[in-house]
Amino acid sequence: DNRYTLVQLRERVEALLPRSEQVYNERYDHGMRVKAVITDVSADTKGPSIVVSRRNPELIKKLFELEVPEIADKLVEITGVAREPGWRSKIAVVSHADGVDPVGACVGPRGSRVRMVVSELRGEKIDIIPYNEEPARFVAKALSPARVREVLVDDETKEATVIVPDDQLSLAIGRDGQNARLAARLTGWKVDITSETEFAQQEEDIEYEGEEAADGRCMAVMTTGRRCPNAALQGSQFCGLPQHQALARFSTNQVAVLSPLSDEEVATLAAGEDDG
């Protein structure tokens, strides 16, 4: 029956892998080993019927659990999975133990752990994203491998406007919008991506009116002359974006002052602010 493939779980125990739960570019030949997750068990006249899936996002969680001891031991947790089976997936990870890097644990020495998962998924690409409670930072990381300049979030509508360097726009959006689509699913935010040039053109007639710091908003003034709408972190005048945290090292709140600096230099300044 071409509607499904029979998978032998053990002697005299078989499961159904329906076409709807198969990955489009995979072939399942007789005698080959395949990993899948059980999605349904029901009783019928011939005994229990078991349905398995190769498309379910839970499969990625289970594969990483097999390869990453820190996940099996609950030191690292996969908090979310966004997947387009056969093409690309993004997973968000967080550490529950001091000194344990969740991304490094999942990647493994020389990429050995993630490579085993990718191999089982027949080459499906996987982006491993560090989870962050700050929506702006989480959205920025979720758009990896693209570099992000700024993220403006609207907490009420859960919409994020992402500003990227002009040369990063196509990478951030991805082929057929895939990278942006997966980032939106992973974070739960609607993601609108624009280049620095496009954003400047859209905002050229908006002027900064000098709001007071007491309103709880980030005091950073972007290159467009508009004040950042994000909430400031507790004990800081700026939001969690590294570009804005770095401004605490300067006597101005204008983001333009950072333009001569590299991303690494900005990150170092921001980290210094966090430590201090």
N, C-alpha and C positions, 0 to 999 in steps of 0.2 A: 504494500500500500504506500503510494508516494506521498500520502498526507503526513506521514511521520516516519521516524527512524526508531528501530528497536535498540535499546541499550541494555546490555546485561549487567546488572549491579552485582550479582553473585549467582551461584548455581541455582537455577530454577526461579530466579527473581529478575524480572525484566521491567524496564520503564519505557515510557513513550516520550520521544523527543519530537514534538509536532513541528511542522514547517514554520509555524508562527513563532516558535522559540529557537529556531536555528539562525545562525548568522549567514547572511546572503552569500558570502564568498567561501564558505567552508564546505568541504566534502567529508563524509563520514564513511570510510571504507570498512569492509568486513574485517574484524579482528583488531582494529586499531583501538588504542586507549583514548578516552575522552573524559574530561572533567565537566561536570554540570551540577546545577543546584536543583534540589527537589522543590517544586512549586505547588504541587497538589497531590494529595492521596485521597482516593475515594473508593468506596466499596461497590462492587457489582456482582452479578451472578457467578462470575468466574473467579471471584476473589478480589483483593485490593488492586486498584489501578493507580499507578504511580506516573506522574508527569514531571519531566525535568526540563531545564532551560539552559541554553547557552547565551541568551540575550539579557537575562535578568541582571541588573546592577549588583545584586547580592553575590553573584559569581566572583566579581572582582574582589569584594571584601574577603571571601573565603580563600581565594587564591593567595592573597597577601598574607592572610593568617597562617597559611601553610608554609610560606617562605620567610616570614618575619617573626622571629621569636618574641620581639617586643610587643607585637600585636597579640599574639597568643597569650602572653603573660599580662595583658591589659595595661602595659606601660605606655603604649601608643594606641590611639583610637582613630579609626577612619570615621569622620563625622558626616561625610556626604560623598555621593558618587553621582556624576553626570556622565552619561554614556551614549554614544552613537555606535552601536555594535559593529565591529569590523573596521571601524575608521579611527576613532579617537575617544578617549575617556579622560576625565579630570577627577581626581579624588582630593578631598580635604583631610588633612591629618593634624592631630594635636597630641602633645606629650603630657602624660600625667605623672612624670617623674623628673626630678631635677637632673640636669646633665644629659638627658636623652634627647637627641635631635630627631624629631619625628620624620622629617624628610630624608635625612641621612640613613635612618634605620630602614626605611622602605626601599631606598635606592640600593643599599648594600655596598660592600667593598667592590670598587670598580664597576658598580652597576649590576652586580651579579643577581641580586634579589629581584629587582624590577625586570631584569632581562628574562628571568624564568617565567614571570607572569605574562610578559609580552609574547614569549614563545608559545605558551599554552593558548593564548588568544590569537595565534597565527599572525602576529605582527601588528596587532592593534596598538596604536600609540597611547601612552599614558603620561599625563602631566600630574605631578605630585605637588599639591599646593598646601602651604602651612595655613591652618585655620587661624583667623584673627577675629576677636570680638568687635574690633573697630571696622564698621562696614567699608569705609573708604580704603583701608589697607587690604581688606579681604578681597574686594573687587579688583584692586590693582594687581594683587598677586594672582588672582584667578585668570587674568588675561595673559599670563605667561605663555609663551616666551617673549611676548612683546614688552617693551619698556613703556612705563606710564609716567606722565609728568604730574598730573593732578586728577583727583576724583572729587566731584561735587555731588553730595548726596542730599536727597530730600527724604527725611525720615517718614513723613506722612504718606507719601505716595510710593515709597520704596523704589525710587528711581535714582539712578546714578549716571551722571554725565562724566564721561572719561575723556580727558584731554591727553593726547599722545603726540610725540614728535612727528612731524610730517612723514618722515621715512619709516615710521612704525605703524602707520594707519592700516595698510593692507595686512600686515602680520597680526595686528590686534583683532581685526575683523575675522580673518581667516578665510579659507577657501569656502565659497558659498555661505559665508557668515558663520561657519562652524565654531570658530574659537570664541566669538562673542556669545553665540547661542549656548555653548556649554558653560561658559562663565556665568551667564545669567541663571541657568538651572542650578549650578552648584551653590551660588550665593543666595538665590531667592530674590535677587534684585533685578529690575528692568535696567538693562545696560545700553546706554546711548554713547557711541564712540565718535569723537570728532578730532580732527587734527588741530594743532596749535594755530595754524593760519586760518582755518575755517572758524574756529572759536573766536579768534580776534575780530574777524569780520562781522560775526553775529553780534558781538558785544561792543563794537567800537563806539556806539553812542551812549553806552552806560558809563556813568562816572561814579567814582567812589565818593561818598558823601561824609565819610569820617565818623562812623558810628562809634559809640563808646564801648570800651572793653567790658564794661559791667553787664552787657547783655548776654554774656556766656558764649558768644560766637568766636570762632577763630579770628585773630586780628591780621592774618596774612592778606596782603593785597596782591592780587595776581597781575600778570603782565598786561592784562586787558584793562587794568584800573579798577576791577571789581573785587570787592572783599569776599573772601572765602565764606560760604554759607555753613560750613561744618561746625559742629559744636567743639569748643575748646576742651582739651583734656583737663581733668581736675588738677589744680595747682599749676596750670600753664595757661599762657595766653593763646596757644596755638593748638590745632587739631593734631591727630596722629600721623598725618602725612610727613615723611622725612623732610621734604622740601620746606614744609612750614615749621616743623620743630627746629630745623637748622637756623631759622631766622632769629631765634633767641640769642644767638651768638653775635648778632649785629645790632646796630643802633637804629635800624630801619625795619619796617615790616613789609617792605616791597620785595616780592619774590624775584624781581628782575636782578637784584643784587647777587643772586646765585648763578646767573647765566654763565659766567666764566668758569664755573666749577664743574667737575665731572660728577656723574651719579655717585661714584664711590666716595668722593670728597664730601658731597652733601650728606650721604649716609653716615659718614664718620662724625660730622658736626652734629647731626641729629642724635646719634648714639651718645655723644658727649653730653648733650642736653638731658637725655634720659638718665644718664648715670649721675649727673650733677644735681 
